[in-house]
Each structure stands twice: as C-alpha cells, then as structure tokens.
Amino acid sequence: MSKKDDKPALPSVHLNPWQTLRQFTAARIALGRTGASLPTDEVLRFGMAHAQARDAVHQPFNSQELEPELQALGLKTLRVDSAAPDRTTYLCRPDLGRKLSQESRAFLRALPAQDIDLLLVVADGLSSKAVHRQAVPLITALLPHLRALGIKVGPVVLAHQSRVALGDDIAETMKAKAVAILLGERPGLSSPDSLGIYMTWGPHTRRRESERNCISNVRPEGLDYPQAAFKLAWLLEQAFVRRLSGVDLKDESDNATIPDFTSKADNLSGEG
C-alpha cells in the first residue's frame, strides 16, 4: 500500500457545531447570514414569532370556555375582574391589575363563609393563550396530589385583566390559607403560551414579591404538567407545615434525598 493510501480520508462536508446545537433549544442561535444580513427565511420567522407574541398579549380571555372543563373535574368556579376595566388600561396601569374591582370585591364578600385551605386562581396575565392551553391539564395533574395531602380546595376563581398580586387580594377576601395563581407569562419569541404559577402562604395585599414561590415555563415544551404539579404540591405541603412561602421556602422537590409526601390531612389543617 502506498503512503498516499495510508492517509485518512478527509470529511467531504464541514459540519458546523452550531447547527447540531439547534436541535436542543428553541433559542434563536445559528441563524446564518446573507452578506451582513440575516437570511430571508429567518427574518420571516422572527416576524411570525413577534406577531404570535403580540397576539398572545391581546387575545381576550374567554373564561366561559374553561368553566365546563373545570366543573367536569368536580370544581366550582367563580368569575372576577381586576380594577383595570379593559386591556389597554391593564397594560398601561399594572397597579390596577393587582387589585379587585369594587363589584368583584363586593361579590366575593357576599359569598357564604367557607373553610378553604387552597384557592386556585386562573388568570389571563400577559398571555390568555397560555391559560387556555395549560391551566386545565395542570390542574388535572395537581388534584390527585392535593387529595393525597388532604388540602381542601375552594372554588376556582377565573380572573380577568389580572396581575400576580391579584391572587393575594382574592384569597384574602375569601379568607383562604394559601393561594396559587396560574397566569400567562410575558410571551417570548419562542414561547407565546408559557404558564406561570405563583404560590403564597397567608395571602394578603401587603405581601411582597419575595414572599411568593414561582414555577415558570409550564407547557409541554418546557416544564410538563406532571413535573409542575409535583413541584407545586411539594411547595404547598412545605408551606402548610412550615407556615411560610417565598425566599424562605426553597424548592427542593428535585432533591433525590428528600422523601416523597408523607404529611396527612391532620398535619396540614392548622390555622395560618
């Protein structure tokens, strides 16, 4: 065999490692270029993603569509509004989205008194598309955990023009021990339908952001429903046992050294 035949064959095509990495993320990487500009197809994809994000922000929240699905799970539903009367005001006045309208506050105060451990609030936030797609499957995955823990769930409150803190106002008005608000997160260019969960122990209108626990990016392409439901249930169990939430309650649900739920209803029924 000649020396020429001993040389290893060179690959005929040079593989760009960035192209390989694209299969692992929806982030906008390895877009390529045409001269000093992006390729036309990438410019069009960016325009489409931007349009989808804007649509997610402005799409109305049709809470009536969710009510039959939630009632089929054995849950009662209520509808409330924030103090923001319309979408434009909601976007320009975040403070109004954090508190109940006068009519909704009067409605909730007129309800018969209930013993509620956990109040679930389903709210539009900045993406009603996320709520319509993710809220019911997540609650479906969560309910078995809540039953196992003996946590009494109140009516599911469907909130319009809502910011995160509206959950605390609703739960304080209904005298719930804890609240978890499920609402659409600010849309990204690859995730216009991402759901966020914010859990607060002892909710009231003076709670700071640091006193809530957040579970983010709930959707099949991100944190799937079983994982998100387990994390929320774990945090709720710890919140009821330790009487706190937020930065003092670290999410250690992924720690393999921590056993699964062991608390029973009698451990969770104390006053907050």
JORACOR-V325051 format. One record per pair of residues at least 24 apart in sequence whose C-alpha atoms are under 8 Angstrom apart, sorted by the first residue. I is the first residue (numbers start at 1). J is the second residue. Records with the same first field share a line. If there is no record, write none. Layout:
I=J, J
This chain:
26=190
27=190
46=189
49=189, 190
50=189
52=189, 192
53=187, 188, 189, 191, 192
54=187
56=126, 127, 128, 129, 130, 187, 192, 193
57=126, 127, 128, 186, 187
58=87, 127
59=127, 128, 129
60=128
61=124, 128, 129, 160
63=158
66=132, 136
69=136
70=136, 156
73=140
75=155, 156
76=154, 155, 156
77=155, 156, 157, 158
78=155, 156, 157, 158
79=157, 158, 159, 160
80=104, 157, 158, 159, 160
81=159, 160, 161, 162
82=159, 160, 161, 162, 166
84=161
85=161
86=161
87=161
90=161, 162
94=163
97=161, 162, 163, 166
98=162, 163, 164, 165, 166, 169
99=165, 166, 169
100=166, 169, 170
105=170, 173
108=173, 174
109=173, 174
113=174
114=154, 174
115=152, 154, 175, 176
116=152, 153, 154, 175, 176, 177
117=151, 152, 153, 154, 176, 177, 178, 269
118=151, 152, 153, 154, 176, 177, 178, 179, 180
119=153, 154, 155, 156, 157, 171, 176, 177, 178, 179, 180
120=153, 154, 155, 156, 157, 179, 180, 181, 182
121=156, 157, 158, 159, 167, 179, 180, 181, 182
122=156, 157, 158, 159, 181, 182, 183
123=158, 159, 160, 161, 162, 163, 181, 182, 183, 184
124=159, 160, 161, 162, 183, 184
125=161, 162, 163, 164, 183, 184, 185, 186
126=183, 184, 185, 186, 187
127=183, 184, 185, 186, 187, 192, 193, 194
128=183, 184, 193
129=184, 192, 193
130=183, 184, 185, 192, 193, 194, 195
131=182, 183, 184, 193, 195
133=193
134=194, 195, 218, 219
135=182, 195
137=225
138=225, 226, 228, 229
139=229
141=225, 226, 229
142=226, 229, 230, 232, 233
145=229, 230, 233
146=233
148=264
149=237, 261, 263, 264, 265, 268
150=264, 265, 266, 268
151=265, 268, 269
164=198
165=205
167=203
168=200, 203, 204, 205, 207
169=203, 204, 205
171=203, 204
172=203, 204, 205
176=202, 203
177=201, 202, 203, 271, 272
178=202, 203
179=203
185=217
193=219
194=218, 219
195=219
199=232, 236, 245
200=244, 245, 246
201=239, 240, 243, 244, 245
202=243, 244, 272
209=246
210=246, 247
211=245, 246, 247, 248
212=245, 246, 247
213=245, 246, 247, 249
234=261
237=261, 263, 268
240=268, 269, 270
241=267, 268
243=272
